[in-house]
């Protein structure tokens, strides 16, 4: 349910904000994206808006999910993080920063793309990267399309 919030938000940003999604993976506690923009919008603006929107939506989903056995614990963790950061009113879902890396060489791009897609394999979730549903690996490793439309990198 929470991963779907992130997928829906990425799709919205693609369709409405000029985000070009090249590769992605959603893990249980972080995401990796390879993105660019076709508009005057900066990637940092996208990250800010994306994090703000998804944080509100996911916290709301946690609060209203009566089947979520970890609800109290999760909300306490978000609240604890929020009280330790003056930028938040109540909860903090995402870390304040992000780590952009310029993919300015073919080698660096290929390394990051492989690292991103192999995350679920290293985590022991799947045997093959393309078997992980919340990733663009299937777009790159097979002649299939994944959950979100991407613009494949020419590497």
Secondary structure, 3 states (H helix, E strand, C coil): CHHHHHHHHHHHHHHHCCEEEEEEEECCCCEEEEEEECCCCCHHHHHHHHHHHHHHHHHHHHHHCCCCCCHHHHHHHHHHHHHCCCCCCCCCCCCCCCCCCCCCCHHHHHHHHHHHHHHHHHCCCCCCHHHCCCECHHHHHCCCCCCCCCCCCCC
